Amino acid sequence: MSAMNGKTVVVTGATDGIGKVTARELARMGATMVLVGRNPQKLAASVSEIKAHAGHDRVTGEIADLSEIAQVAALAERLKAAHPRIDVLINNAGALITTRQVTSEGLEMTFALNHMNYFVLTTALLDTLIASAPARIINVSSEAHRFSGLNWNDLQAEHGYQGFLHYGRTKLMNLLFTMELVRKLALRGIGSDQVTVNALHPGVVNSQFFKGKTSIASLSMQIMSPIMRLTGLMITPDKGAETPIYLASSPDVNGASGGYYDNRRLARPSTAAYDDADAKRLWALSEQIAVVHTPVVA
């Protein structure tokens, strides 16, 4: 037990890869962990495994399909009811989807999972996080954000869908969301001594991320994966989890907000990540989409 003792941490996408490692190590540090996953069997197995690793029972799971806004909103309500304080929220769940898919709510899948999920869950939990100050919000982005700008005429890629480029756009959205949330908090008089918001690049992680895909692009990635591992370009989930663990637990980042981290160091994202007009426009559009799909809570 150490720095995280007494802290409550929510991690999405916590049944595989860096999300699972992050949850495991923060639990080992003493945190009360809430793991969010889509698959009930994998979630139950992850909870049991992390309890055994941590040596305590303060590990629970929440089932939600985070590509569905209504489910994200319902998850937020359950979290608020069960946890009067949330010290750290780690938005980690995401995917690179190589063929265009649409959710039951009519949203493009990558946009819904990689961006709207972060937006809806964070904004729904924001008052709880503020009340739990000092609290931390951590958004897993990617260096892929550098390869794509936003196309406001086709934000959900209805025309000419290219999986990797669209994934990069959603990772840029993660950074724009991070920067705009810092500004929104400041306008409310919430300083970085109360709530910090940071984003990160975890590295190219050898996990389940690219598996189960069938497109030429994803097959190429699977073929290249052994080469990338041998050359050190692809890292283990344990290595990829180091930066989210650092941002969740280290006193070195007390009061540090609005940063983009790579390998536990501040890095400079693309110029597009600092576009205030795009950040404000994306926030406003995300609010409109969220309102349409979020059930009214009685």
HUDA-V778851 format. One record per backbone hydrogen bond with DSSP energy under -1.0 kcal/mol. CO is the residue of the C=O (numbers start at 1). NH is the residue of the N-H. Records with the same first field share a line. If there is no record, write none. Layout:
CO: NH + NH
This chain:
2: 5
4: 7
7: 32
8: 87 + 88
9: 34
10: 90
11: 36
16: 20
17: 21
18: 22
19: 23
20: 24
21: 25
22: 26
23: 27
24: 28
25: 29
26: 31
27: 30
29: 2
32: 9
33: 60
34: 11
35: 62
36: 14
37: 64
39: 43
40: 44
41: 45
42: 46
43: 47
44: 48
45: 49
46: 50
47: 51
48: 52
49: 53
50: 54
51: 55
57: 59
58: 33
60: 35
62: 37
65: 68
68: 72
69: 73
70: 74
71: 75
72: 76
73: 77
74: 78
75: 79
76: 80
77: 81
78: 82
79: 83
87: 136
88: 10
89: 138
90: 12 + 92
91: 140
101: 109
103: 106
107: 103
108: 112
109: 113
110: 114
111: 115 + 116
112: 117
115: 119
116: 120
117: 121
118: 122
119: 123
120: 124
121: 125
125: 129
126: 130
127: 131
130: 133
135: 196
136: 89
137: 198
138: 91
139: 200
142: 145
143: 146
144: 147
151: 154
154: 157
162: 166
163: 167
164: 168
165: 169
166: 170
167: 171
168: 172
169: 173
170: 174
171: 175
172: 176
173: 177
174: 178
175: 179
176: 180
177: 181
178: 182
179: 183
180: 184
181: 185
182: 186
183: 187
184: 188
185: 190
186: 189
191: 194 + 195
194: 135
196: 137
197: 258
198: 139
199: 261
200: 141
204: 235
205: 207
215: 219
216: 220
217: 221
218: 222
219: 223
220: 224
221: 225
224: 228
225: 229
226: 230
227: 231
228: 233 + 234
235: 206
236: 240
237: 241
239: 242
241: 245
242: 246
243: 247
244: 248
245: 249
246: 250
250: 253
251: 254
253: 256
259: 199
260: 267
261: 201
262: 265
265: 262
270: 273
271: 274
272: 275
274: 276
275: 279
276: 280
277: 281
278: 282
279: 283
280: 284
281: 285
282: 286
283: 287
284: 288
285: 289
286: 290
287: 291
288: 292
289: 293
290: 294
